[in-house]
Every structure is written in structure tokens, then in C-alpha cells.
Amino acid sequence: MATNNDQSMFCAQFPIRAKGNSRCASHRDNDVIFLCQECKMLICTTCSITIHKSHIDTFVELSRIKVQHTAFLQDFVNETDNVNIPKLNQLIISEQNELSQCKPKYGKLREKIKEENEECKLQLDRIAEEHLALCDRMEIASTQLIQTRITDMEERMETLKKLSSESKQTLQAGSAVLVYDSVSEIQEMELDIPQARDKGIAEFTPGNDRRSLLKQATGSMTVPDELFLITTATHSISNKGFVVKTKRPTYTDQISTETVGYRLHDKPEVISKFVYPDTMTTICPTTDGCAWLCDRFNGNVVLVNNKGKVMQKIERTDKRIDDISLHPTTGRLWSCGVGSETIYEISASNNLVPMFNTSGGLPTSICLTKEGRVVVGVGCEKGYKIEMYTVDGRVLHTVLDGVSGPGLVVSIAHCPVTGNVAIVGNNDYKDNKLYITVHDPTLQQLFTYHGERMQSPDESTVAFDPVTVVYDSKGNIVVNDRSRKTIELVSGEGKHIKTLVTNKGAVGEIGIQKDDVLWSHLKIGKWGVKLFKYYCD
């Protein structure tokens, strides 16, 4: 039997049959009567005993599959006409309305900013006037106080001069009575010289954090994530009034996530937990607080809410599902599996709809980016391959990382801040050591992370063993480590920040919601799911 790669090359040499033509592409005089499932081609009887004879076990009569494909087409027509086209039409109308309102909205926004700027200038002028008026009053008060003290000291000096002269005369010719009276008079008088005093004066201290205080006074700009991604390609933007993201000095056109604009809880806050005894290999949170849980071992995909209630279940037996990811616009699940080179979308009726085939190799993991790109991890005979596609299957970028043995990609994540792609993989499966590799938006490798500066809770030395990598909204990486039984927070540049969770039992898959709620599959006696918040609000 030919390998998948050999078969792909073999199939590529077949002549093309026009759509709807019942004649065999290889034997023009014969009608097609079989489907060769191995090659996914319609063939005639001659084909079945010649070039396709080794695939006889996969043949299906064309008449038998018509019912199945008719049902599929009917589902597609029903869903397209009744759901997708009306929905797209409504979305187009909504976007057109939004487009027509865009200029007036931003015009009003500019006016508000200008008005606030003018109001701040007026307030600053008033504050300056108040300070200047206070300076005038303090100058008058200081002048009066100093002059009063000078007059008092001059009077004291005149008194002392007079007493000194009288005392000299008394000492020369005064009687005992005069000496006694002079001393008594001096002792009754307050003749102490006042101490030199600190020169008290009103002071003005300029603000040290002038810009941040002025920004607080002026107001803050809240920028939607999708606009933030577009604008940060060429400019730095303030996020919610307290973080300014600057360009990274070492990576071309990358936005640094090193700027500190957040605070971490000393201990992550548990916001929900529930028992979940079933296995899972992917946690894919939705925008409404639920999560899809995928189990590649039984092919089931389950939707649960944050209390563990099962909302929907997709059971598959004919197609293997190894990994899932949500489409950023439609909210539909996409899937891949090592049983096929095909990337699928899961329809509303829970059917696997083929979207495109990978360019060679069996996909092990998948991630859809906010820009609607499809990043696929493929195991190869030597190392692993990462491919980036458009949704219609056009290859944009490819990278191959390999040595002598087969490789593996077990997890892929896309950064909402920089557009970087992080993977957990191994380019030599014999080595049995997984690590994180971070690539830029064109899949150029930036760095690898092997758990540097991480220590296990009992201070023992153990190998870094990541399984799942996700990005949060700050551009930081969250990764689970099975060997240390921890969940770690790492910066987008590969610097360890903090151990978020330490578990006594096993640590399984993780996923993260848009609002940085971390889903984690943990075992303490029984397997369960905990939802954490690790950033302070």
C-alpha cells in the first residue's frame, strides 16, 4: 500500500474530469460507476482493474453514495438559504450601517477629546491663578511677619543699650540701694535674645508624574482588540489609559509585552470548579463563558458551561478529531485529526464539512487566528511542520523544524497582541522532550523556551514537560507543566514571570477565555475543572 505522501503525488498525475461529466477522465468511453475512497476519485470499471486495483477494498458504488451526498447537499442548501445567506445579508447591512456611521462617530469622538482638552486647559489656568493669588497673599503675610520681628528686635536692642549704660553708671557710683533696685529691675524684664529661626516660605513642588496625571484628568481611550492589532503594526497605543506599548528592540515589527500594565493576584482567584471525570485533550473556551472539550482518544467533542453542565455533544466514530479551534467570526468549530489530511469545519448539524487538505502530512493540531488564518501542525518523518493557510486552503507560510527522527506538534496558540504563534512540540520524537517555540506572524522562528528559570515546588530538578500553550490578552504565555504539576506564566519574550498554580495531583489541559479566565483540568483524587482569574481587575 502506498504511503499518504506517495498517494498524494500519484493522485496529482490523474487527468481532471469536468464537474458533472459522467465519463471517466482516464477512459473517455466509459462511464464512472465507483468511488475510490483511497484516492477520492470517481472511476470506471477499467480503472478498477488497472490503476486502482490495489484500492479495491475502498470502492463504493456511485449509486450507493448518492443518497448520502444528496442528504449532505440538501443540508447545505437548507443551511445556506435559510441561515447563512440571510445571516450574511444582515451582517452586510449591519456593517454598511456601521460604515456610514463611522466618520460621524469618530468626528464626535474627536470633538469630545478637544472639548476635554480645552476644559483641562481652563482648569489648569484656574489652578495656576489660584497658586499665583496664594503667592501674592503669602508674600504680604511674610513681609508683615518679618517686619514685625525686625521692629521687636530693634526695640529690644534700644532697651538693652539703655540698661547697659545705666548699669555702668551704677557700678561706678551707685549706692547699695541703687544696685539692688537695678538688679531687681533687670530680673523682672524679658531680655532673652530670640533664637535664629528657619526662613519659612511657601514652596511649590512640580509634579513628578505629570503625563500620567494629565492623562487621567483628560480621560482614557478604550480600543477594541481588532483595531488595536491593526494600529500597533505601525504605532504605539495607550491601552485603557495606563499602558503604553512600545516597539520591541530585538524583533522586527514586534510589539513588546514587557511593559508592566497589570497586577497579579498573590494567589489566583477560583471563580468556578466542577468534577469532570472524562478525559480531554483540548479546552477551547467560547466568548459566552462556555468551553468546548475535545477528547482525541474517543473522538467526542462536548460543550460545557462554567458549572460543568453539558450543553451540546458531538460524537464521531468515522473521523478522528485530534484538535479543535473556534473560527473568530462565525464561532464555528474547526477540527483536524491524524486519520486524514483534511481540515474540517463542524456544521450546525454536527456534520464534518471538508474545507481543504494540508499540503502533505497528517495534521496533529490546529489554531485559527483573529485574522482568520488557519495554522496547522503536521508531524513529519523528520521533525515537524507548521503551515499557515487562508480559510480556503491557500498556503501562506510554512516552516519545517526537523532532525533525524519524526517530530510532533501538540499545541498551537496565537497571540492577540503581537500576532506571534507559539507551539508546543518536539522535532525529534525519540528525544521525548517537549518545548515551546515562538514564531512571528510569518512563522519565522524568534526563540525557544525550555522552562528557563523555573523551579519545581519541592526544589528538585525535573525536565520541563509542557503540553498546552495559550496566550492571554496581555500577550503573556500560559503553559502547563506536567512534570512540576504547575501552570506557569511566561512573558511574550520568553521570560518566566510567575507560577500561577501548583497542584498536588496531575495537571492536564488548559484554555483561556477572552477576559483572561483560565480553564484548567486538574486531578486531586478525582479529575475536575477549575476556572481561575490571575490578573487583578
Secondary structure, DSSP 8 states (H G I E B T S, - for coil): ---HHHHHHHHTTS----TT--B-SSSTTSB--EEETTTTEEE-HHHHHTTTGGGGGGEEEHHHHHHHHHHHHHHHHHHIIIIIHHHHHHHHHHHHHHHHHHHHHHHHHHHHHHHHHHHHHHHHHHHHHHHHHHHHHHHHHHHHHHHHHHHHHHHHHHHHHHHHHHHHHHHHH--HHHHHHHHHHHHHS------------------TTHHHHHHHHH------HHHHHHHTTTS--EETTTEE--B-SSSTT-B---S----EEEEEEEEEEEE--S--SEEEE-TTS-EEEEETTTTEEEEE-TT--EEEEE--SSS---EEEE-TTT--EEEE-TT-SEEEEE-TTS-EEEEEE-SSSEEEEEEE-TTS-EEEEEE-SSBEEEEEE-TT--EEEEEEE--SSB-EEEEEEE-TTT--EEEEEES-GGG---EEEEE-TT--EEEEES-TT---TT-------EEEEEE-TTS-EEEEETTTTEEEEE-TTS-EEEEEEE-SS-EEEEEE-TT-EEEEEEESSSEEEEEEEEE--
